[in-house]
Each structure stands twice: as structure tokens, then as C-alpha cells.
Amino acid sequence: MKSKNSEKNQNLLFGLFKISEFFWILMIIGIILESSLINSYGKDNTMLWLILSLIGWEVSKLTND
């Protein structure tokens, strides 16, 4: 019983690592896109961050199920 529980914890940690890795990739892409949008339009685009966070939230929901 105890080994199954520790195995479940390891899977959870690995899943969290994959999610956080995905969020880092999204953040880097978002920063690049955001800076290019600022350069082209002269203002920051908060909709981009909203969309990126929604995508990340959906992915984390899918990986948690």
C-alpha cells in the first residue's frame, strides 16, 4: 500500500514538473510576442497574457485528469 502511494506521489511530481516546464515555455513565447507587439503597436497587449494563461490552465486541467 505504501509503495503505491509513493509511486502516485512520484507521478504527481513528474506531472507538476511537466506542467511547470510547459508554463516556462509559454512565458518565454509570451515575452517574445509581447515585446514584438509593444514594438509594433506602442502599447502592451494584456489579451495575449489572458489567452496564454487560459491555454496553460486548460493544459493543466487535461494533465491532472
N, CA, C and O atoms as a CHARMM CRD file, in Angstrom:
* protein
*
  260
    1    1 MET  N      0.83700  -1.20500   0.00000 PROA 1      0.00000
    2    1 MET  CA     0.00000   0.00000   0.00000 PROA 1      0.00000
    3    1 MET  C      0.87200   1.25500   0.00000 PROA 1      0.00000
    4    1 MET  O      0.61500   2.21400  -0.72800 PROA 1      0.00000
    5    2 LYS  N      1.91500   1.21900   0.84200 PROA 2      0.00000
    6    2 LYS  CA     2.77500   2.39700   0.94100 PROA 2      0.00000
    7    2 LYS  C      3.52900   2.64800  -0.36300 PROA 2      0.00000
    8    2 LYS  O      3.72500   3.79900  -0.75500 PROA 2      0.00000
    9    3 SER  N      3.95300   1.57700  -1.03400 PROA 3      0.00000
   10    3 SER  CA     4.70000   1.75600  -2.28700 PROA 3      0.00000
   11    3 SER  C      3.80100   2.34400  -3.37500 PROA 3      0.00000
   12    3 SER  O      4.25300   3.14500  -4.19300 PROA 3      0.00000
   13    4 LYS  N      2.52900   1.94500  -3.38200 PROA 4      0.00000
   14    4 LYS  CA     1.60000   2.52100  -4.36800 PROA 4      0.00000
   15    4 LYS  C      1.42800   4.01700  -4.12500 PROA 4      0.00000
   16    4 LYS  O      1.36200   4.80300  -5.06900 PROA 4      0.00000
   17    5 ASN  N      1.35600   4.40200  -2.85600 PROA 5      0.00000
   18    5 ASN  CA     1.18300   5.80900  -2.52300 PROA 5      0.00000
   19    5 ASN  C      2.40200   6.62600  -2.94100 PROA 5      0.00000
   20    5 ASN  O      2.26000   7.72000  -3.48600 PROA 5      0.00000
   21    6 SER  N      3.60200   6.09500  -2.68800 PROA 6      0.00000
   22    6 SER  CA     4.80900   6.83600  -3.08000 PROA 6      0.00000
   23    6 SER  C      4.93100   6.89500  -4.59300 PROA 6      0.00000
   24    6 SER  O      5.42000   7.88400  -5.13900 PROA 6      0.00000
   25    7 GLU  N      4.48500   5.83200  -5.28200 PROA 7      0.00000
   26    7 GLU  CA     4.50200   5.84200  -6.74800 PROA 7      0.00000
   27    7 GLU  C      3.55400   6.91500  -7.27700 PROA 7      0.00000
   28    7 GLU  O      3.86300   7.60700  -8.24700 PROA 7      0.00000
   29    8 LYS  N      2.39200   7.04500  -6.62500 PROA 8      0.00000
   30    8 LYS  CA     1.43000   8.07000  -7.02700 PROA 8      0.00000
   31    8 LYS  C      2.02000   9.46300  -6.81400 PROA 8      0.00000
   32    8 LYS  O      1.83600  10.34700  -7.65000 PROA 8      0.00000
   33    9 ASN  N      2.73000   9.66300  -5.69600 PROA 9      0.00000
   34    9 ASN  CA     3.36500  10.95300  -5.42700 PROA 9      0.00000
   35    9 ASN  C      4.43400  11.27000  -6.46400 PROA 9      0.00000
   36    9 ASN  O      4.56500  12.41500  -6.89600 PROA 9      0.00000
   37   10 GLN  N      5.20600  10.24700  -6.86800 PROA 10     0.00000
   38   10 GLN  CA     6.23000  10.46900  -7.89000 PROA 10     0.00000
   39   10 GLN  C      5.58900  10.86800  -9.20800 PROA 10     0.00000
   40   10 GLN  O      6.08100  11.76800  -9.88800 PROA 10     0.00000
   41   11 ASN  N      4.48900  10.20600  -9.57900 PROA 11     0.00000
   42   11 ASN  CA     3.78800  10.55700 -10.81500 PROA 11     0.00000
   43   11 ASN  C      3.24600  11.97600 -10.73800 PROA 11     0.00000
   44   11 ASN  O      3.29000  12.71300 -11.72300 PROA 11     0.00000
   45   12 LEU  N      2.73400  12.36300  -9.57600 PROA 12     0.00000
   46   12 LEU  CA     2.21300  13.71300  -9.38700 PROA 12     0.00000
   47   12 LEU  C      3.33100  14.74300  -9.53200 PROA 12     0.00000
   48   12 LEU  O      3.15300  15.77300 -10.18200 PROA 12     0.00000
   49   13 LEU  N      4.48900  14.45800  -8.92000 PROA 13     0.00000
   50   13 LEU  CA     5.62200  15.38000  -9.02500 PROA 13     0.00000
   51   13 LEU  C      6.09600  15.49800 -10.46200 PROA 13     0.00000
   52   13 LEU  O      6.41700  16.59200 -10.92600 PROA 13     0.00000
   53   14 PHE  N      6.14100  14.37100 -11.17300 PROA 14     0.00000
   54   14 PHE  CA     6.56900  14.39900 -12.56900 PROA 14     0.00000
   55   14 PHE  C      5.57500  15.19100 -13.40700 PROA 14     0.00000
   56   14 PHE  O      5.97200  15.94500 -14.29600 PROA 14     0.00000
   57   15 GLY  N      4.28500  15.02200 -13.12800 PROA 15     0.00000
   58   15 GLY  CA     3.25500  15.78000 -13.83200 PROA 15     0.00000
   59   15 GLY  C      3.38000  17.27000 -13.56900 PROA 15     0.00000
   60   15 GLY  O      3.22900  18.08100 -14.48200 PROA 15     0.00000
   61   16 LEU  N      3.65700  17.63500 -12.31500 PROA 16     0.00000
   62   16 LEU  CA     3.84000  19.04600 -11.98000 PROA 16     0.00000
   63   16 LEU  C      5.06200  19.61100 -12.67400 PROA 16     0.00000
   64   16 LEU  O      5.05900  20.76100 -13.11400 PROA 16     0.00000
   65   17 PHE  N      6.11900  18.79500 -12.77400 PROA 17     0.00000
   66   17 PHE  CA     7.32800  19.25700 -13.46500 PROA 17     0.00000
   67   17 PHE  C      7.03600  19.50200 -14.93500 PROA 17     0.00000
   68   17 PHE  O      7.48300  20.49600 -15.50700 PROA 17     0.00000
   69   18 LYS  N      6.27300  18.58100 -15.55400 PROA 18     0.00000
   70   18 LYS  CA     5.94100  18.76400 -16.96800 PROA 18     0.00000
   71   18 LYS  C      5.09300  20.01200 -17.16400 PROA 18     0.00000
   72   18 LYS  O      5.30100  20.75900 -18.12000 PROA 18     0.00000
   73   19 ILE  N      4.13300  20.24500 -16.26100 PROA 19     0.00000
   74   19 ILE  CA     3.27400  21.42700 -16.36400 PROA 19     0.00000
   75   19 ILE  C      4.11000  22.69900 -16.19900 PROA 19     0.00000
   76   19 ILE  O      3.95900  23.65400 -16.96200 PROA 19     0.00000
   77   20 SER  N      4.99200  22.70000 -15.19500 PROA 20     0.00000
   78   20 SER  CA     5.78700  23.91100 -14.96400 PROA 20     0.00000
   79   20 SER  C      6.73800  24.15800 -16.12400 PROA 20     0.00000
   80   20 SER  O      6.99800  25.30800 -16.48000 PROA 20     0.00000
   81   21 GLU  N      7.26600  23.07600 -16.72400 PROA 21     0.00000
   82   21 GLU  CA     8.11700  23.22100 -17.90100 PROA 21     0.00000
   83   21 GLU  C      7.31900  23.85300 -19.04400 PROA 21     0.00000
   84   21 GLU  O      7.82000  24.72500 -19.75400 PROA 21     0.00000
   85   22 PHE  N      6.07600  23.40400 -19.21300 PROA 22     0.00000
   86   22 PHE  CA     5.21400  23.95700 -20.25800 PROA 22     0.00000
   87   22 PHE  C      4.93100  25.43400 -20.00200 PROA 22     0.00000
   88   22 PHE  O      4.91700  26.24000 -20.93200 PROA 22     0.00000
   89   23 PHE  N      4.70400  25.78900 -18.72500 PROA 23     0.00000
   90   23 PHE  CA     4.45100  27.18900 -18.39100 PROA 23     0.00000
   91   23 PHE  C      5.66500  28.06200 -18.68500 PROA 23     0.00000
   92   23 PHE  O      5.51800  29.19600 -19.14000 PROA 23     0.00000
   93   24 TRP  N      6.87500  27.53400 -18.42600 PROA 24     0.00000
   94   24 TRP  CA     8.07400  28.30400 -18.74100 PROA 24     0.00000
   95   24 TRP  C      8.15800  28.56900 -20.23300 PROA 24     0.00000
   96   24 TRP  O      8.48400  29.67800 -20.65500 PROA 24     0.00000
   97   25 ILE  N      7.86100  27.53800 -21.03900 PROA 25     0.00000
   98   25 ILE  CA     7.88400  27.70600 -22.49900 PROA 25     0.00000
   99   25 ILE  C      6.86000  28.75800 -22.91300 PROA 25     0.00000
  100   25 ILE  O      7.15400  29.62900 -23.73300 PROA 25     0.00000
  101   26 LEU  N      5.65300  28.67700 -22.34300 PROA 26     0.00000
  102   26 LEU  CA     4.61700  29.67100 -22.65100 PROA 26     0.00000
  103   26 LEU  C      5.05300  31.07600 -22.24600 PROA 26     0.00000
  104   26 LEU  O      4.82200  32.03900 -22.97700 PROA 26     0.00000
  105   27 MET  N      5.68700  31.18700 -21.07600 PROA 27     0.00000
  106   27 MET  CA     6.13600  32.50200 -20.61300 PROA 27     0.00000
  107   27 MET  C      7.16100  33.09400 -21.56800 PROA 27     0.00000
  108   27 MET  O      7.09800  34.27800 -21.89700 PROA 27     0.00000
  109   28 ILE  N      8.11100  32.26500 -22.01700 PROA 28     0.00000
  110   28 ILE  CA     9.14700  32.76300 -22.92600 PROA 28     0.00000
  111   28 ILE  C      8.52200  33.20300 -24.24300 PROA 28     0.00000
  112   28 ILE  O      8.83900  34.27300 -24.76300 PROA 28     0.00000
  113   29 ILE  N      7.62000  32.36100 -24.78500 PROA 29     0.00000
  114   29 ILE  CA     6.92400  32.72800 -26.02600 PROA 29     0.00000
  115   29 ILE  C      6.12200  34.00900 -25.81100 PROA 29     0.00000
  116   29 ILE  O      6.11600  34.89900 -26.66200 PROA 29     0.00000
  117   30 GLY  N      5.45100  34.09300 -24.67500 PROA 30     0.00000
  118   30 GLY  CA     4.64800  35.27300 -24.36400 PROA 30     0.00000
  119   30 GLY  C      5.48300  36.53300 -24.26300 PROA 30     0.00000
  120   30 GLY  O      5.08300  37.59200 -24.74700 PROA 30     0.00000
  121   31 ILE  N      6.65400  36.42000 -23.63000 PROA 31     0.00000
  122   31 ILE  CA     7.52700  37.59100 -23.50000 PROA 31     0.00000
  123   31 ILE  C      8.00200  38.04500 -24.87500 PROA 31     0.00000
  124   31 ILE  O      8.03900  39.24200 -25.16000 PROA 31     0.00000
  125   32 ILE  N      8.36700  37.07900 -25.73400 PROA 32     0.00000
  126   32 ILE  CA     8.81800  37.43400 -27.08800 PROA 32     0.00000
  127   32 ILE  C      7.68200  38.10300 -27.86100 PROA 32     0.00000
  128   32 ILE  O      7.87800  39.14900 -28.48000 PROA 32     0.00000
  129   33 LEU  N      6.49500  37.49600 -27.82200 PROA 33     0.00000
  130   33 LEU  CA     5.35600  38.07100 -28.54100 PROA 33     0.00000
  131   33 LEU  C      4.98000  39.43200 -27.98100 PROA 33     0.00000
  132   33 LEU  O      4.67800  40.36700 -28.72300 PROA 33     0.00000
  133   34 GLU  N      5.00300  39.52500 -26.66100 PROA 34     0.00000
  134   34 GLU  CA     4.62800  40.77900 -26.00900 PROA 34     0.00000
  135   34 GLU  C      5.57900  41.89900 -26.40500 PROA 34     0.00000
  136   34 GLU  O      5.14300  43.01100 -26.70300 PROA 34     0.00000
  137   35 SER  N      6.87000  41.61200 -26.40900 PROA 35     0.00000
  138   35 SER  CA     7.82400  42.66700 -26.76900 PROA 35     0.00000
  139   35 SER  C      7.67800  43.05700 -28.23400 PROA 35     0.00000
  140   35 SER  O      7.83300  44.22800 -28.58000 PROA 35     0.00000
  141   36 SER  N      7.38100  42.08600 -29.10000 PROA 36     0.00000
  142   36 SER  CA     7.19700  42.44600 -30.51100 PROA 36     0.00000
  143   36 SER  C      5.90600  43.23800 -30.70000 PROA 36     0.00000
  144   36 SER  O      5.85100  44.13300 -31.54400 PROA 36     0.00000
  145   37 LEU  N      4.85800  42.91900 -29.92000 PROA 37     0.00000
  146   37 LEU  CA     3.61800  43.68900 -30.00600 PROA 37     0.00000
  147   37 LEU  C      3.82000  45.10500 -29.48700 PROA 37     0.00000
  148   37 LEU  O      3.28100  46.05800 -30.05100 PROA 37     0.00000
  149   38 ILE  N      4.59700  45.24700 -28.40900 PROA 38     0.00000
  150   38 ILE  CA     4.87500  46.58800 -27.88100 PROA 38     0.00000
  151   38 ILE  C      5.62400  47.39700 -28.92800 PROA 38     0.00000
  152   38 ILE  O      5.34200  48.57800 -29.12900 PROA 38     0.00000
  153   39 ASN  N      6.58500  46.75300 -29.59600 PROA 39     0.00000
  154   39 ASN  CA     7.37800  47.47400 -30.59800 PROA 39     0.00000
  155   39 ASN  C      6.52400  47.89000 -31.78700 PROA 39     0.00000
  156   39 ASN  O      6.71900  48.97100 -32.34200 PROA 39     0.00000
  157   40 SER  N      5.57300  47.03600 -32.18300 PROA 40     0.00000
  158   40 SER  CA     4.80700  47.36300 -33.38600 PROA 40     0.00000
  159   40 SER  C      3.62000  48.28000 -33.09200 PROA 40     0.00000
  160   40 SER  O      3.25400  49.09700 -33.93700 PROA 40     0.00000
  161   41 TYR  N      3.01800  48.15900 -31.91700 PROA 41     0.00000
  162   41 TYR  CA     1.82500  48.96200 -31.62900 PROA 41     0.00000
  163   41 TYR  C      2.06800  50.06600 -30.61100 PROA 41     0.00000
  164   41 TYR  O      1.24500  50.97100 -30.47200 PROA 41     0.00000
  165   42 GLY  N      3.18500  50.00300 -29.89900 PROA 42     0.00000
  166   42 GLY  CA     3.49200  51.03500 -28.92000 PROA 42     0.00000
  167   42 GLY  C      2.72500  50.89500 -27.62200 PROA 42     0.00000
  168   42 GLY  O      2.75400  51.80900 -26.79800 PROA 42     0.00000
  169   43 LYS  N      2.04300  49.78500 -27.41100 PROA 43     0.00000
  170   43 LYS  CA     1.33900  49.55900 -26.14200 PROA 43     0.00000
  171   43 LYS  C      1.38800  48.07200 -25.80900 PROA 43     0.00000
  172   43 LYS  O      1.57600  47.23500 -26.69200 PROA 43     0.00000
  173   44 ASP  N      1.21700  47.75200 -24.53000 PROA 44     0.00000
  174   44 ASP  CA     1.25600  46.33800 -24.16000 PROA 44     0.00000
  175   44 ASP  C     -0.10700  45.70200 -24.39900 PROA 44     0.00000
  176   44 ASP  O     -1.14000  46.36900 -24.34000 PROA 44     0.00000
  177   45 ASN  N     -0.09200  44.42000 -24.66500 PROA 45     0.00000
  178   45 ASN  CA    -1.32000  43.71400 -25.01500 PROA 45     0.00000
  179   45 ASN  C     -1.64900  42.70800 -23.91300 PROA 45     0.00000
  180   45 ASN  O     -1.05000  41.63400 -23.84700 PROA 45     0.00000
  181   46 THR  N     -2.60600  43.06000 -23.04400 PROA 46     0.00000
  182   46 THR  CA    -2.94400  42.16100 -21.94600 PROA 46     0.00000
  183   46 THR  C     -3.78600  40.97800 -22.41700 PROA 46     0.00000
  184   46 THR  O     -3.83800  39.94800 -21.74400 PROA 46     0.00000
  185   47 MET  N     -4.44300  41.11600 -23.56300 PROA 47     0.00000
  186   47 MET  CA    -5.22000  39.98400 -24.09600 PROA 47     0.00000
  187   47 MET  C     -4.31700  38.79800 -24.39200 PROA 47     0.00000
  188   47 MET  O     -4.72400  37.64900 -24.21500 PROA 47     0.00000
  189   48 LEU  N     -3.09500  39.06400 -24.84100 PROA 48     0.00000
  190   48 LEU  CA    -2.15300  37.98400 -25.12500 PROA 48     0.00000
  191   48 LEU  C     -1.88100  37.17300 -23.86300 PROA 48     0.00000
  192   48 LEU  O     -1.88300  35.94200 -23.90100 PROA 48     0.00000
  193   49 TRP  N     -1.64400  37.86800 -22.73200 PROA 49     0.00000
  194   49 TRP  CA    -1.38600  37.16300 -21.48000 PROA 49     0.00000
  195   49 TRP  C     -2.61900  36.39500 -21.02100 PROA 49     0.00000
  196   49 TRP  O     -2.49800  35.30100 -20.47100 PROA 49     0.00000
  197   50 LEU  N     -3.79200  36.95500 -21.24200 PROA 50     0.00000
  198   50 LEU  CA    -5.02200  36.27000 -20.87000 PROA 50     0.00000
  199   50 LEU  C     -5.16600  34.97200 -21.65500 PROA 50     0.00000
  200   50 LEU  O     -5.48100  33.92600 -21.08700 PROA 50     0.00000
  201   51 ILE  N     -4.93400  35.04500 -22.96900 PROA 51     0.00000
  202   51 ILE  CA    -5.04300  33.85500 -23.81500 PROA 51     0.00000
  203   51 ILE  C     -4.01200  32.81500 -23.41000 PROA 51     0.00000
  204   51 ILE  O     -4.33500  31.63200 -23.30400 PROA 51     0.00000
  205   52 LEU  N     -2.77000  33.24300 -23.18200 PROA 52     0.00000
  206   52 LEU  CA    -1.72000  32.30100 -22.79100 PROA 52     0.00000
  207   52 LEU  C     -2.03300  31.63600 -21.45700 PROA 52     0.00000
  208   52 LEU  O     -1.80000  30.43800 -21.29600 PROA 52     0.00000
  209   53 SER  N     -2.55900  32.39800 -20.49700 PROA 53     0.00000
  210   53 SER  CA    -2.87800  31.80400 -19.20400 PROA 53     0.00000
  211   53 SER  C     -4.05700  30.84400 -19.31900 PROA 53     0.00000
  212   53 SER  O     -4.08800  29.82400 -18.63200 PROA 53     0.00000
  213   54 LEU  N     -5.03500  31.15700 -20.18400 PROA 54     0.00000
  214   54 LEU  CA    -6.15300  30.23600 -20.39300 PROA 54     0.00000
  215   54 LEU  C     -5.67900  28.93900 -21.03200 PROA 54     0.00000
  216   54 LEU  O     -6.12900  27.85900 -20.64800 PROA 54     0.00000
  217   55 ILE  N     -4.76500  29.03500 -22.01200 PROA 55     0.00000
  218   55 ILE  CA    -4.21900  27.82400 -22.63400 PROA 55     0.00000
  219   55 ILE  C     -3.49200  26.98700 -21.58500 PROA 55     0.00000
  220   55 ILE  O     -3.67800  25.77200 -21.51600 PROA 55     0.00000
  221   56 GLY  N     -2.67100  27.63300 -20.77400 PROA 56     0.00000
  222   56 GLY  CA    -1.94700  26.91900 -19.72300 PROA 56     0.00000
  223   56 GLY  C     -2.88200  26.27200 -18.72200 PROA 56     0.00000
  224   56 GLY  O     -2.62900  25.15500 -18.27100 PROA 56     0.00000
  225   57 TRP  N     -3.96600  26.96200 -18.36500 PROA 57     0.00000
  226   57 TRP  CA    -4.94000  26.42600 -17.42100 PROA 57     0.00000
  227   57 TRP  C     -5.63100  25.20300 -18.00800 PROA 57     0.00000
  228   57 TRP  O     -5.82000  24.20900 -17.30800 PROA 57     0.00000
  229   58 GLU  N     -6.01000  25.26000 -19.28400 PROA 58     0.00000
  230   58 GLU  CA    -6.65000  24.11900 -19.93700 PROA 58     0.00000
  231   58 GLU  C     -5.71100  22.92700 -19.98900 PROA 58     0.00000
  232   58 GLU  O     -6.12700  21.79500 -19.73700 PROA 58     0.00000
  233   59 VAL  N     -4.45400  23.17100 -20.31200 PROA 59     0.00000
  234   59 VAL  CA    -3.48400  22.08000 -20.37900 PROA 59     0.00000
  235   59 VAL  C     -3.28500  21.45900 -19.00600 PROA 59     0.00000
  236   59 VAL  O     -3.19100  20.23600 -18.89300 PROA 59     0.00000
  237   60 SER  N     -3.21700  22.27400 -17.96200 PROA 60     0.00000
  238   60 SER  CA    -3.03700  21.72000 -16.62500 PROA 60     0.00000
  239   60 SER  C     -4.26700  20.93400 -16.18900 PROA 60     0.00000
  240   60 SER  O     -4.13600  19.94200 -15.47200 PROA 60     0.00000
  241   61 LYS  N     -5.46300  21.35800 -16.60800 PROA 61     0.00000
  242   61 LYS  CA    -6.66700  20.58200 -16.30500 PROA 61     0.00000
  243   61 LYS  C     -6.61300  19.23400 -17.01000 PROA 61     0.00000
  244   61 LYS  O     -6.96700  18.21200 -16.42100 PROA 61     0.00000
  245   62 LEU  N     -6.17200  19.22100 -18.27000 PROA 62     0.00000
  246   62 LEU  CA    -6.10200  17.97400 -19.02900 PROA 62     0.00000
  247   62 LEU  C     -5.08800  17.01500 -18.42600 PROA 62     0.00000
  248   62 LEU  O     -5.34400  15.81400 -18.35000 PROA 62     0.00000
  249   63 THR  N     -3.93500  17.53100 -17.99500 PROA 63     0.00000
  250   63 THR  CA    -2.90600  16.65200 -17.45500 PROA 63     0.00000
  251   63 THR  C     -3.24700  16.18300 -16.04900 PROA 63     0.00000
  252   63 THR  O     -2.73500  15.15000 -15.61600 PROA 63     0.00000
  253   64 ASN  N     -4.08800  16.89900 -15.32700 PROA 64     0.00000
  254   64 ASN  CA    -4.45900  16.47500 -13.98100 PROA 64     0.00000
  255   64 ASN  C     -5.51300  15.37400 -13.98200 PROA 64     0.00000
  256   64 ASN  O     -5.63700  14.64800 -12.99700 PROA 64     0.00000
  257   65 ASP  N     -6.27800  15.23300 -15.07100 PROA 65     0.00000
  258   65 ASP  CA    -7.33900  14.21500 -15.11800 PROA 65     0.00000
  259   65 ASP  C     -6.83000  12.81700 -15.30700 PROA 65     0.00000
  260   65 ASP  O     -7.62000  11.87500 -15.36200 PROA 65     0.00000
